[in-house]
Amino acid sequence: MADWTERPATEIGQAIERGEVDPVALCEDFLAKIDAHEMGTRIYARLTPDRARAEAAAASDRAARGARLSPLDGVPVSWKDLFDSAGVATESGSKLLEGRVPERDAEVLKVATAMGLVCLGKTHMSELAFSGLGLNPVTGTPPCVNDPDAVPGGSSSGAAASVAFGLAAAAVGSDTGGSVRVPSAWNDLVGLKTTAGRVSCAGAVPLAEKFDTVGPLCRTVADCAAMLAALEGTRALDLRGAGDLKGRRYGVLKTIVLDDLRDAPAKGYEDALSRLEAAGAELIEFEFPEIAGPMGDAGVLYTAEAWGIWGETIAARGKVMFDRIRERFEGGKAFTGADYVAAWRRLQAVRRAWAARVAEFDAVLCPTVPNLPPKVERLMTEDDYYVTENLLTLRNTRVGNLMGLSVVTLPTGVPSCGISLMGRAMGEEPLLRLAVAAERALAG
């Protein structure tokens, strides 16, 4: 018999539609697998079995009546522990929010439930979502699928691990500076960073609201497309006929994103570029020196807003936090309102320059992450190493956030190494169609 816990979410949905899979039995399989799995408690902060069983039973009834709500109706997924869930703790990976139980679901969870998705539970994450590593000694550090002694990437760390280890069909995470794409890349998944403002963040614990986005972590591009539709309550994107790269023009960004590129990510990236070119894509190298300005301003752009949101709480109770995360928040105290406004004005100017420069391309390419997942032990014992690896980990993904783009990361075939396709703001649909073609080329 097929192990449906290891299959893409869209394939599971199709099997439910054909009557081959019962959502109730599928839900029980996932819950049992999570309970028995040696990594289960490192991945899930808490399960929601009663909710999952009720939602699965309703999905099973709809399937029997031919009244399914969406292609993913009855498919079990996990949720990062910053999305409010009614009656179930939502703590954003922090003792600051210990025991916080919201009265209602986050808007995106409410919409997804109305589309028939089954909520398995809440996954561990970097504290308050402020790290790309996924290291969280306060509430739990999930494993990387390629090395259980290494971090999985963050901040949607448990989200990625839940899919990579077969403990969810898909996962919902958030991305402020790379928090969907980094763990997706390090766990050989497909991750979609949506444009800020596209998917509702209402009822999600914030980090930096101007950059916060909601996005899926999945096994395939088709799964990401179906999940995006489920999160928005819309019809799933038709990806048929999207498999041809001939005539597609990809910009290959050279500025900053190739600096200090480690050997394995470099190999994965170069191999991926070769396969894309062999499939008919035109690759055009280009520089964009203007990006250095916003990259240099990232400290004020992110930490000033994060401190503005969390400063009062951290000043009162910050001793319960992981000290390296607390110190990163506290860096926001150094900036004035004038600093923040000036940085945003500079950023908007560079965004306009970027849009003009890349208009000729269907997408822009870069390595998703320049480094491999670091070992937990070294991160915990070497302060300087923690700082340098965390900053390097988020460097390339931050380009997409700063420029306000939609972005997809795809596995390259080299473990824990991804390639990013950066599209346009609110351009998720054409980007996903491009990503399907790239996914096929990369798969050989």
C-alpha positions, 0 to 999 in steps of 0.5 A: 500500500502507498504511504500517503504521508510521504506524497505531495499534497496535490497527489493526496488531494487527487486521491481523495477526489478519486475515493482512494484515500479517506481523510479520516484514515489519513489524519489518523496515519499522520497523527500516529506517525507524529506520535511515534516519530523520534523527532516528533516533539522536536518538530511540533510544539503542540498537536491539535488532534481533536480539531484535526479529527473533526476537520477530517471527518467533515472532509470525508463526508464532503468527499462522499457527497461529491462536495469537496471545497478545494483540491486540498480538502481533507489534506493535513498540514502544519502551522507555524506557531505564530498563527493564532489558533482558537483555544490552542496556545500560540507562543511564537517560540518564546517564553514571553508568550507562554500560555498565550491562548487566542480566542479566534483563528488567524485570518489565514487559518480561518480561510484555509479551514474553510477550504477544507485543510486539516490542521495537525498542529503548531510547529516549533520556530525561531524565537519571535521569528527573528533568526534564519538559523532555526536554533531555539534552545528556549522551546525547541530546535527541530532537526535538519532532514539532511543532518539531525545535529544541524539546524534546519533553517528558520524561522519556519524551522518546524514547518520545513521539518514537518514536511521533510520528515513526512509528518505533514503534507504541507506546511504554512510558515512566514517569511520576513527576511527568508524564513520560508526559503531558508528552511525550504532550501536546507530541507530540500523543499519548495518554498514560496515567499509571497509579496508583502500584503498579498496573504493576510497577516491578521492574527499572526504574531508580528516581527516587522509588519512591513516585511512579514509575509505568509507562505507555504513550504511544500514538496512541489511547485504544484503544492505551493500553488494549491496551498496559495489558493487555499490560503487566499480562498481562491481557485487553484492556479492552472499549471498545465502547459507550463513546462517549457523554458525555451525563450525564457530570459533569466537574469543571473544576479552577480552583486553580493549574492555570490560573495563568500558562497560555500562549495556545496551551494556553489556546486548546486547553483552552477549545476542548476544554471547548466540544467536550466540553460540546457532546457532552453532558458536564456541566462543573462548575467547582470550587476545591480550595485544599488542593492548594497544600499538597502542591504546596508540599511537592513539593520535599521529597516528590520530592527527598528520596527521589531523593537518598536513592536516588542521593545516594551515587552522585552524591556520588562521580561526579556530575561526569559529570552534566548540571549542572542535573539534578545540582543538582536531586538535590542539593536533596534534601540540605536535608531531614531525615527528619522533614521527609519524614515530615511532608510525607507525612502532610500529603499523605495528609490532602489525598488523603483530602480530594481523594477526598471533594471529587471523588466527584461527578465522573466525572473532573477536567479540567485543561490537561495542560501550561501552556506550549509546548515551549521551544527547546533553545538557550535552555534551554542558555544561560539558567539561570533560564529552564531552571528556571522552564520546567521547574517550570511544565512539570511543575506541572499533571501533578504534581497527578495524582501527588501525589493518587495518581490514574490520568490520561489526556492527550488531544490538543486539536487545537492542536499540543502542547496536551493536556487531562487527565482525572484519574480515581481511584486504580486507576480506569484502566478506567472512566477509559479508557472516559471517555477514548474518549468524550472522544477522539471528541468532541474529534475532532469 
